Amino acid sequence: MFEWLVAPLRFAFMVRGLIAAISVGVLCSAVGAFVVLRGMTFIGDALAHSVLPGLAVGFISIGKGDRRGLFWWAMGTAILVALGMGWISERTRFREDAAIGIVFAGMFALGIALISTVRGFSVDLVHFLFGNVLGVSNHDLILLGAFGGVVLLLLFLFYKELVLVSFDITLARTLRIRASFYRYLLFVLIAVTVVLSLQTVGIGLMLAMLVTPASTAHLLTKRLPSMLLVGALLGAIAGVIGLYLSFYWGVASGAAIVLVSIAMFLVALVVSSRRELVRRFRRS
């Protein structure tokens, strides 16, 4: 058993992958808690697909060889798209989900149009669609640590304001809290988290990683601080187990991480359902 646990750690790419998987699991769970509470589960998938135009333009501008530059194109595109979603939902009568859907559809269509004009990009796009946590470099870890640390720090500093805006934006405005600013801030934090997670789980599975650990924690606890801690722990565990399964079974690392996360959700669902039945039985 000890050899089974230690063997993958002899490879540098596995050590980097584990660090990245744990970091992304914690980060997605922390930000995902606010996504679940606000009922914005669609935003993760929308932002992940909306970076396609940025990736295509970056691919055209800097060429195929420089993957590092594509990160900045994806980050800039995701932040602009997030701000656009917030602006449309605030300045018009559309709800947030409608604004997210409109921007998502437009950006995704633009991305497909640009990709169709670039030869060879469809093959390179597989890296972004399905993720490649085992291909994480030291440079990627530095970016993940820097941007992820800033996201967690802002969540900590503005925790009360973000909670208030998430639960009752009308009350926040009554208390003269800059509700619009914190609303835009939350959109930007989600966008940064999505881009940082693309290397690990890819565009196709981003939504599951952002929502599933937080939803699992929500089943196990009703207090937001506990939800953040439990979700972060579950996200990290899912990353480690999923990566080990990927190493020994030869399956895609992003898919393995997400499947482990969903398995945890199903177990939590069964546990919470049984707990609720016991409570009803005792009351009756």
N, C-alpha and C positions, 0 to 999 in steps of 0.2 A: 504494500500500500504506500509506504514511504517512497519507494522507487517510482511508483506511478505518479506521485505528486511532484517529485523533484525532477524527473527526466525532462519535461518540457522546459524547465528553467535553465537548462544548460545551453539553450539557444537564445541568442541576444534578441532575435525578432519576437520570440515568445514573451520575454520579459517586457519589451516595449509594448507589445500587444496587451499584456495584462494591465500594465499601468494605464494605457489608453482606455481599455474596457472599463476598469474601475472608475476612472475619472469621468468618463461619459455617463456611466450608470448613475453616479452621484449627482452630476450636473443635470441630467435629464429628469431625474426624480424630483429634484428641488424646484426646478422651473415648472415641471409638469404638474406639481401640486396646485399651482395657481391656474394653470390651463384647465385642469379638471374642475376646480371650484367655480370658474367663470363659464364653464360649458363651452370652451373654445377648442374642443378636441380636433376640429378640422384644420386648425391653423398650422399645426406641425407638418401635416402632409402638404398643405398649400404652399408653405414657405419652402419646403424641400424641393418641390417641383418648380417653384418660381425662380430658382437660381439658375435654371437651364439657360436662359438668355445670357446671363453673365458669364457662365462657363463657355458658351459658344463664342461670345465676343472675345473673351480672354484667349481662347484657343486660336482664334484668327489673328489676334494682335501679337501674342508672344510666341506662338508656335507650339508644336507638339512636345518639345523636349522639356520645357520648364513647367513642371506640375506645381511648384511652389507659388508661382504667380497666379495660378487659377484659384488658389485659396482666397486671395484678396479680391478678385473679381466676384467670387461667390459671396464673400462677406459683404461687399458693397451693395451687391444686388439684393441680398436678403434684407439688409437694413432699409434700403429705399422702398422695397416692397412692403415691409412691415409698417413703415411710416405712412405709405399710401393707403394701406388697409385701415389704419387708425383714422386718417384724414377723411376718407370716404364715409366711414360709419359715423364720424362726429359731425361732419358738415352737411350730411344729407339725412334723409329719413330712413335710410337703410339700416337694418340691424347689423351687428358685427359679422354674423355668419354669412349674410348676403354680400357684404363688402369683401369678405375673405374669398367667397366663391367667385365674384366678378374679377378681382385682381388675379386670382389663381388661374382662372380660365384664360385670361388675356396673356399673362406672362408665359404660361405653359405652351400656348399656341405659338407665341413669338419664338420661344426656345426651339420648338420642333421645326419651325420654318427656317431658323438660322442653321440648325444642325443639318437639315437636309441639303444645305448648300456647301457644306464642308466635307471634303473627302477624307475618310479615315477617322473622323471624329466618332462615328457610331461605334467603332470597336473600342476606342478609348473611353467612351461613355459608360461601359460596363463597370468600370472602376467606381464610378459615382452612383450607379444604380443599385449595386449590391454591397458596396463597402469592401474594404480590404484592411481589416485591423492588423493583420500580420505583416502588412507592408508599411506600417507606421515607422517613420524615421525619427531621429533625435530632434530634428527641426520641427516636425509635427508635434512632438511632445512639448516642446518649448511653447509653441503657439497655443496648444491645448491648456497648458498650465497657466499661461499669462491671461488669455481671454477667459478661461473658465474661472480663474481666481477673481477676476474683476466682476464677473457675473454673480458669483457667490457673495462677494463683498457688498455689492449693491443690494442684493436681496436681504442681507443682514442689516445694512444701514437704513434701508427704507422699508423694513418689514411691516411696521404698523400701517404706513400709508398704503402699501400695496394690498395688504389685507382689507383695509377699509374700502379702497376703490373696488376690490374684487367682490366684496359682499354687498356694499350699499354705496353706489356712486353718488346718489342724491344726498345722503348723510355727509359724505365727504365734502361735497360742495357747500352744504350748509355750515360745516365747520371751517370753511374757508381754506380747505386743503386744495392745492392745485391738482385737481383730479385729472385734467387733461394731460398734464406733464407726466404723472405717474402711469397713466394709461399708455401713453406713447413709450414710456420707459419699459413697461412690461412687454410691449410688442417687440421692442429692440432686443431685450434680453432673450426672448424666445427665438428671434432671428439668429442671434449669435450662437445660441445653444444648438440650433438646427445645423448650422454650417460646421460647427466643431464636431458634430456627431456623424456627419456624412462619411468620413473616413472609416468609421467603425461599423455602422449598420447600413449605410447607403440611403439613397433617396426613397427607394421602395419600402423600406421598413422603418423609416424615421418616426412615423406616427405612433407605431407600437411602442417604441422605446420611450417616447415622450409621455405617453398616457398610461401604459400598463403598470409600471411600478408604483406610480402615484395612486392609481385606482386600487391596486392591491392594498396599499397602506390605508386607503380610505375605508376599505372593508374591515380592517383590523382595528382601527382607532378613529375616533371622531374629533379629536383635538388636533388643530393644525400643526403646532410644534412637533407633536408626536408623529403626525403624518409625514412631515418633512424628514424626520430622522429615520423612521421605519422605511419610507420609500427610498431614501439614499442607501440604506443598508441592503435592501432587496435589489436595487439596481446594481450595486457593486457585486453582490453574490451572483446575480444572473450573468454579469459580464465574465466572472471567473469561471463559473461552471460551463457556460456556453463556449468559452475559448478552449477549455480542456476537451470538451466534446468534439470541437472542431479539429483539434490536434490529433485525437486518437481515432475518430470515426471518419475523418476526411470530408466533413460537410462544410458548407459555407459558414464562416465565422459569424457574420451578421445574423443570418437566419437562425443559427444555433442559440445565440444570445437572446433573440426575441422569443424563440420557442420555450426556452427555460423561463423567461419572464412570464409568458402566458400560462405555463404550467403552475407557477407560483400563484397567479391570479385565480386559477380554477380551484386550487387547494384552499386558498383564502375564502373563496366564494362558498365552498362546501362547509368550512369551519364556521363562517359567519351565519350561514343558513341554519345550521344545527344549533348555534347559540341562540338565534332568534326563536327557534321552535321551543327550546328549553325555557326561555323567558315567558313565552305565551302559555306553556303548560303550567308553569308555576303560578302565573296570574289567574289562570282558570281554576 
